[in-house]
Amino acid sequence: MDLSYGETAETFRKEVRGFLGREWQPAGRRGAELKEFVRAFRRLAVEQGYLYRSVPRIYGGSEQPVDVIRAQVIREEFGRARAPMEVGGNGVNMTVPTLLERGTEEQRELFIRKTIEGDYIWGQGYSEPGSGSDLASVRTRAELSPDGSRWIINGQKIWTSMGMQATHMFMLVRTEPDAPKHEGITYLLLDLDQSGITRRPIRQMTGEEGAHTFCEFYFDNAETPVGWQVGERGQGWFVSRTTLKHERASIGSADGLGRQFGKLVDLARETGRLADPVVRDRLAQIEGRVLSHRYSSFRLFSCAAAGDDAGPIQLMMKLLLTEIGHDIALLAQDLIGDAAMTEPRGAGTGAGRGPNKWLDQIMGSLGNSIAGGASNIQRNIIGERGLGLPRDLAMAGER
Amino acid sequence: MRFHLTSEQIAIQDAVRGTLRECWGMEQLHALAESDADFDPACWAALMALGVGGLALPEADGGAGLGLLEAALVCEIAGEAAAPGPLIGQILAAIAVSASGNAQTRALLPAIAAGERIVALALDHDLVPCARAADLFLTDDDAGGLRLVEAGEGVGIEPQRSTDRSRPVSRVQFRTAGAHPLFAAGDPMVQRLRDAALVLIAADALGGAQHCTDLSVDYAKTREQFGQPIGRFQGLKHQLAHMTLDVEPARALLWYAAYAWDAGLPDASHAAAVAKAHLCDVYTRSARAAVAAHGGIGYTWEYGLNYWFRRALHDGAWLGSPPLHRARAAELAGW
């Protein structure tokens, strides 16, 4: 075992640091000026080969060979300098890899550059009120226009994060109602700026509403060109599966969890409870899990760098993170005491926030059990793909 | 950057596993449990023939030049098989003697590394696994230093009805026995060896927990009820997923503790304490969950799951319970 990145990586780190020292000078810039500066900075970083490394140059990426150690050094140094990385979101994480793998040349040219520069924001159109874990049962339907040039879409989608800001959507629609459920779905791209679409934010249990919550969408004869269909008609389910494979080896989530745990220890200290043996024991129990997660992410990272298969551990990281979040929430709730009785002001409002700001984490930890694959579905995946247990008969046809 | 096992490290585990499969099965476990012995000479000889006693010694001392990590990987497989013998004491004694500056003590090294002189670990408790088989005891002195005590008339040994039937304990009293000095109280090696002991116990716990999970998963795939393998039912499937979610991430926690010890990192003591506490809890949970996952057959003596359950009880208490090491970890973290 060796946790150093090696000499080549450290030389590269100096290069990245030098670049950031020269080019990332945001001080004194505000509003539109800052926005333009960030955009120009990202372009420079792409030229250097630091951002959008898996995206070809012709679409605006930096087209670098796969190198998870370099990618990690870049993340660490940008993080240290608080410099902006890729724009992130569904577009960069899902639309772009899907188009690179399954899209047409026309689709790549139309969408990739605009997406990685942040002009196009993508909402995910997967879940429906009747299709949650059983996603392949989607009922939103699309039919070809009489001249065969457009898909006409009718139905409803739900739980779309960033839905109020989204300019576009990638979605699963039923186009072959008589085919077996996995084979009757088509993957479409859609411009959300049209009259046949109504969207509305859904208020969350945190009380949050408006721009930052998830949304529902109603489609009433919404249209999209047939050229915006990704993959073959009826093959949408399999197109959506390729998208989900694009997970990246990174130590980022472990760093985030470590910071959160550090704040929990600080909370115990600030509330005068750190000397309490019960609190110390609970903290140390959680630390055992936090460190297990951290070192497992090192393990995954190391396997990715060596091109080795990490095995079932990669199926566990999401559920593990979720469960540790619950442990942290429960101890935080005990530590904040009376502060649990009043809601905090929203983050970033500038208003003073006391220990009750932990309510954000306490409620947010529940969201992690649902978003991106509910915990019971994660347990099915671990049991079936990780342990090789037989599939549930009702789900035997799923993939 | 490397934080997963190399093919050489996997080969070490495969070799130990293969050897134990040949000499240590359920038949031998039952036989040891029903006998009044605390040791199995044939299994010990087979393990020692692999060179595991000197695995963590420098090549100059006739060892394999590997580290505590490899020693932990071996102890993990011993835990998986519920192997008999004072393997942890032997490996620690070899490391201790090799690091000792005392020429007379160092003269013991070849026989210890080869497993010809058997060393039992007698730290912190007067209950010592495999004491009757031992030629030497790795123990502390009144001041808190470490020494090797010769078995013989000066050592009182009283066999106990032991929870862990794979490594039965005796109550041991050191009276006027001859001792080989190792490290005086305050020598940094004392704490280092204590940390190494915690890591090796955690490794045994990891192997045991993994075995409990594997047995349960295999059973769920073959046992049928309602005309289908019970592992198809979501209730049991989720219990099994929960077991592996407990065990598999903890593997890297153990690796880190062993790596931190080998590399002499400043957080090595903390990592050892966290690993001992966490892995022993995981083992207990896994052994309990395994009995539940099996149903009636798991509760029988004959099936043998109880040997791992019992070993989990021993590992948990050995050199201090999980809460004790969590309290130490909290202290070491500066909380």
Interface residues (C-beta under 8 A of the other chain):
Chain A: M1 D2 L3 S4 Y5 G6 A9 I69 V265 A268 R269 L274 P277 R280 D281 L283 A284 Q285 E287 G288 R289 L291 S292 H293 Y295 S296 F298 R299 F301 S302 C303 A305 A306 D308 A310 P312 I313 M316 L319 L320 E323 N376 Q378 R379 N380 I382 G383 E384 G386 L387 G388 L389 P390 R391 D392 L393
Chain B: M1 R2 F3 H4 L69 V217 A220 K221 Q228 P229 G231 R232 Q234 K237 H238 L240 A241 H242 T244 L245 E248 P249 A250 R251 A252 L253 W255 Y256 A258 Y259 D262 A263 A271 V274 A277 H278 D281 P323 R326 A327 A329 A330 A333 W335
